[in-house]
């Protein structure tokens, strides 16, 4: 059974995600950009699991302006930022993890039968 993809929309300075279970997450665009999971932003693990010591990217005001987003397969979102950065792939699982870490706000809506 395929789980339906959540509905996604940019609302002001936030990305809203509406899940099929009625939950809605609201991420600030800045928190999403700062949590980019790509190797440039997070470093890349070596064979021993240690992350390389790449210098953390410096942000500009354009770093937090979202130009567009697109689905990657049926499992992730890719964001295209105004500073040209677009290599982060945010899986739905990763977005749920970010929510659990307190990177978003949530609204729960009950489904009517």
C-alpha positions as a Markdown table, in Angstrom:
| # | Residue | x | y | z |
|---|---|---|---|---|
| 1 | Unk | 0.0 | 0.0 | 0.0 |
| 2 | Unk | 1.4 | 3.4 | -1.0 |
| 3 | Unk | 1.2 | 6.2 | 1.5 |
| 4 | Unk | -0.1 | 9.4 | -0.1 |
| 5 | Unk | 2.5 | 12.2 | -0.4 |
| 6 | Unk | 1.8 | 15.1 | 2.0 |
| 7 | Unk | 0.6 | 18.4 | 0.6 |
| 8 | Unk | 3.3 | 21.0 | 0.6 |
| 9 | Unk | 3.1 | 24.8 | 0.3 |
| 10 | Unk | 5.1 | 27.9 | 1.0 |
| 11 | Unk | 3.2 | 30.2 | 3.3 |
| 12 | Unk | 5.0 | 33.5 | 3.9 |
| 13 | Unk | 8.4 | 32.6 | 5.4 |
| 14 | Unk | 7.4 | 29.0 | 6.2 |
| 15 | Unk | 7.0 | 25.7 | 4.5 |
| 16 | Unk | 3.7 | 24.0 | 5.4 |
| 17 | Unk | 3.4 | 20.2 | 5.2 |
| 18 | Unk | 0.0 | 18.6 | 5.6 |
| 19 | Unk | 0.3 | 14.9 | 6.3 |
| 20 | Unk | -2.4 | 12.4 | 5.5 |
| 21 | Unk | -3.0 | 11.7 | 9.2 |
| 22 | Unk | -4.2 | 15.3 | 9.7 |
| 23 | Unk | -0.9 | 16.6 | 11.2 |
| 24 | Unk | 0.5 | 19.9 | 9.8 |
| 25 | Unk | 4.1 | 20.9 | 10.3 |
| 26 | Unk | 5.3 | 24.5 | 9.7 |
| 27 | Unk | 9.0 | 25.0 | 9.2 |
| 28 | Unk | 10.6 | 28.4 | 8.9 |
| 29 | Unk | 12.6 | 28.6 | 5.7 |
| 30 | Unk | 15.6 | 29.6 | 7.7 |
| 31 | Unk | 15.5 | 26.5 | 9.9 |
| 32 | Unk | 15.2 | 24.3 | 6.8 |
| 33 | Unk | 18.2 | 26.0 | 5.1 |
| 34 | Unk | 20.3 | 25.7 | 8.3 |
| 35 | Unk | 19.4 | 22.0 | 8.5 |
| 36 | Unk | 20.4 | 21.2 | 4.9 |
| 37 | Unk | 21.6 | 17.5 | 4.9 |
| 38 | Unk | 24.0 | 17.8 | 1.9 |
| 39 | Unk | 27.7 | 16.9 | 2.2 |
| 40 | Unk | 28.7 | 20.6 | 1.7 |
| 41 | Unk | 26.7 | 21.7 | 4.6 |
| 42 | Unk | 27.1 | 18.7 | 7.0 |
| 43 | Unk | 30.4 | 17.2 | 5.9 |
| 44 | Unk | 30.8 | 13.8 | 4.4 |
| 45 | Unk | 31.5 | 10.7 | 6.5 |
| 46 | Unk | 34.6 | 8.7 | 5.9 |
| 47 | Unk | 34.8 | 4.9 | 6.1 |
| 48 | Unk | 35.0 | 5.1 | 9.9 |
| 49 | Unk | 31.9 | 7.3 | 10.1 |
| 50 | Unk | 33.8 | 10.5 | 11.0 |
| 51 | Unk | 32.6 | 13.6 | 9.3 |
| 52 | Unk | 35.1 | 15.6 | 7.3 |
| 53 | Unk | 35.9 | 19.0 | 8.6 |
| 54 | Unk | 34.5 | 21.1 | 5.8 |
| 55 | Unk | 34.0 | 24.7 | 6.8 |
| 56 | Unk | 30.3 | 25.3 | 7.4 |
| 57 | Unk | 28.7 | 27.4 | 4.7 |
| 58 | Unk | 28.3 | 31.0 | 5.5 |
| 59 | Unk | 24.8 | 32.3 | 4.9 |
| 60 | Unk | 23.6 | 35.5 | 3.2 |
| 61 | Unk | 20.1 | 36.9 | 3.2 |
| 62 | Unk | 19.5 | 35.1 | -0.1 |
| 63 | Unk | 20.4 | 31.8 | 1.6 |
| 64 | Unk | 16.9 | 31.9 | 3.2 |
| 65 | Unk | 14.8 | 32.8 | 0.2 |
| 66 | Unk | 13.2 | 29.8 | -1.4 |
| 67 | Unk | 12.9 | 30.0 | -5.2 |
| 68 | Unk | 11.2 | 26.7 | -5.7 |
| 69 | Unk | 11.0 | 23.1 | -4.5 |
| 70 | Unk | 10.4 | 19.8 | -6.3 |
| 71 | Unk | 9.7 | 16.2 | -5.3 |
| 72 | Unk | 12.5 | 13.7 | -5.6 |
| 73 | Unk | 10.8 | 10.3 | -6.3 |
| 74 | Unk | 8.1 | 9.7 | -3.9 |
| 75 | Unk | 10.2 | 10.1 | -0.8 |
| 76 | Unk | 11.9 | 13.6 | -0.6 |
| 77 | Unk | 11.9 | 17.3 | -1.4 |
| 78 | Unk | 14.7 | 19.2 | -3.0 |
| 79 | Unk | 14.8 | 23.0 | -2.3 |
| 80 | Unk | 16.3 | 25.6 | -4.6 |
| 81 | Unk | 17.5 | 28.6 | -2.7 |
| 82 | Unk | 18.2 | 32.1 | -4.1 |
| 83 | Unk | 21.9 | 31.8 | -3.3 |
| 84 | Unk | 22.1 | 29.0 | -5.8 |
| 85 | Unk | 22.3 | 26.1 | -3.3 |
| 86 | Unk | 20.2 | 23.1 | -4.2 |
| 87 | Unk | 22.1 | 19.9 | -3.3 |
| 88 | Unk | 20.2 | 19.0 | -0.1 |
| 89 | Unk | 17.7 | 16.2 | -0.5 |
| 90 | Unk | 15.2 | 16.3 | 2.5 |
| 91 | Unk | 13.5 | 12.9 | 2.8 |
| 92 | Unk | 10.1 | 12.8 | 4.4 |
| 93 | Unk | 11.7 | 10.8 | 7.2 |
| 94 | Unk | 14.3 | 13.6 | 7.7 |
| 95 | Unk | 11.6 | 16.2 | 7.8 |
| 96 | Unk | 9.8 | 14.2 | 10.5 |
| 97 | Unk | 13.1 | 14.0 | 12.4 |
| 98 | Unk | 13.6 | 17.7 | 12.2 |
| 99 | Unk | 10.1 | 18.2 | 13.6 |
| 100 | Unk | 10.8 | 15.8 | 16.5 |
| 101 | Unk | 13.9 | 17.9 | 17.2 |
| 102 | Unk | 11.7 | 21.0 | 17.6 |
| 103 | Unk | 12.5 | 22.6 | 14.2 |
| 104 | Unk | 8.8 | 23.2 | 13.4 |
| 105 | Unk | 5.5 | 23.9 | 14.9 |
| 106 | Unk | 2.5 | 21.5 | 14.6 |
| 107 | Unk | -1.2 | 21.7 | 14.2 |
| 108 | Unk | -3.3 | 18.5 | 14.5 |
| 109 | Unk | -6.6 | 18.3 | 12.8 |
| 110 | Unk | -9.0 | 15.4 | 13.4 |
| 111 | Unk | -10.5 | 13.6 | 10.5 |
| 112 | Unk | -14.2 | 13.4 | 10.3 |
| 113 | Unk | -15.6 | 10.0 | 9.6 |
